């Protein structure tokens, strides 16, 4: 904290300025200390209030109280600066009077205390009285400033304009906006730098017409860099971007052009650049913003380099490649040290850098980022950077990256981009024991949620089936294959071997989770599909020990049991389309090859196919409700699958006999949508 300075007071009974006595200096120091603490607290609250003026008070009464608090906070902000406004001439004047007698000083001090109300009868002054006097004094000073009366008038109008509940009529808002604009248009550049006045302009932007916003944009030309680096002005700049037109955004971008690298190193400016890149810039503007990080040449001659990729520039000249690399790593390093690692525009700059980085630069990048590595994975650019670093890292560096991610397992795997990073770890890291130990405990806790999540299930599908085109889109497969090719230089184990080792470690976890949460998983389409892939998998079954096989049988028992009940009830699981698909695959006991249009039966899994079909019929359907299952459109295809699996089999004698008895009562015309009953009749003929 800066050294406390004494404050000069005017004595009405004596115009001569005297040096304060030691006792009076102590009182003044105490007073200044209280002011600084209050100012610090209020500034924190003001910055929170600044985030959005949409949180305005629900009525004019509460809005007025809020304004009063803001005024008080602003006045307390000024007390610190006013406490240090003693110039050298004043101090010299005080020094010249230092030799006056102590009696005179004590008398004068007492007069000052009595007049200014610094002490009560008991010799102590309350803090509230202290603040009241300070506020009164500062309010008078503010009114004497340039445009002081106009600013107070503007604030009073703003209190009315920002009320949201009840909403003001459009005519009233327009009238208030016009009045505020007429008062503020000549001093708007001064208003936007102060915390409360900046909020006035923000509200004006929000409720103004398009033409008025254009006027505000034009009146602030030349000040957008200052706004971007201002603790209060940056919020107005974001408001202008949010409510502004395409042309007005272009005006702001053009003015900030050439300053982005500098802004990214600024605590306030970095947030403005991030919002501009993520929320408001077009794709072409984004590319130009990123090219600006290459260096001054690409900022100054942006039209010349429009559409140029970083690879093309670096291939043309090694010297240019070194300059671009140096500029990029300089910006990245400074931004990371400033705490901006999670910014998407910084991820875009990192993406450019890793495209041209050599092995040494990749290692330096990992060293720089490994502690904040988890902050990369939530954006498409950051995910690509993270995957590239994992693929090109050596074994020791990959261990650092795994440790950085293991505490973020749930968010990592469920994230649209983060799960690609996790799959890249599974593809590239040779130490599968490290993977299992690092992520296994958290996966065990959340696996029931992962396997019913659109993105969260993909790593576990990969372990089961590899990069199967049924679950991985062509662009995702292409991207993962790219990282796999990068890892060939540093990985020693074949990818298939790593996947088999991971399957061996995670398969018991799959079965225990399904057995415990089978009801919740079966109630979800993705979960039902995942159970089907787990059960109909020779590779997984081959990995199981005796205990795990017992759990496998238990899962089959629970699936069968879950279909007991009256199928006329809407809550019966047979009415879910995905339940019918699950039953069909278990009854068939194999996977349908859509390319060759044939069923590929299982070779090693026990308990599925004919044994499952026989047991399901005996335990769930039998002759008592076979006709009802056939005449219900949601369940008829299940009977067709049973017939196809058990026909001409000894285990199917009971089913075939029961069908012969009731086939005359099958009414396929009752429900035209009952395609299963129609197909069954054709098969029986």
Secondary structure, 3 states (H helix, E strand, C coil): CCCCCCCCCCECCECCCCCCCHHHHHHHHHHHHHHHHHHHHHHHHHHHHHCCHHHCCCCHHHHHHHHHHHHHHHHHHHHHHHHCCCCHHHHHHHHHCCCCCHHHHHHHHHHHHHHHCCCCCCCCCCHHHHHHHHHHHHHHHHHHCCCHHHHHHHHHHHHHHCCCCCCCCHHHHHHHHHHHHHHHCCCHHHHCCCHHHHHHHHHHHHHCCHHHHHHHHHHCCCCHHHHHCCCCHHHHHHHHHHHCCHHHHHHHHHHHCCCHHHHHCCCCHHHHHHHHHHHHCCHHHHHHHHHHCCCHHHHHCCCCCCCCCHHHHHHHCHHHHHHHHHHHHHHHHHHHHCCCCCCHHHHHHHHHHHHHCCHHHHHHHHHHHHHHHHHHCCCHHHHHHHHHHHHHCCHHHHHHHHHHHHHHHHHHHHCCCHHHHHHHHHHHCCCHHHHHHHHHHHHHHHHHHHCCCCCCCHHHHHHHHCCCCCCCCHHHHHHHHHHHHHHCCCCCCCHHHHHHHHHHHHHHHHHHHHHHCHHHHHCCHHHHHHHHHHHCCHHHHHHCCHHHHHHHHHHHHHHHHCCCCCCCCCCCHHHCHHHHHHHHHHHHCEEEECCCCEEEECCCCCCCCHHHHHHHHHHHHHHHHHHHHHHCHHHHHHHHHHHHHHCCCHHHHHHHHHHHHHHHHCCCCCCCCCHHHHHHHHHHC
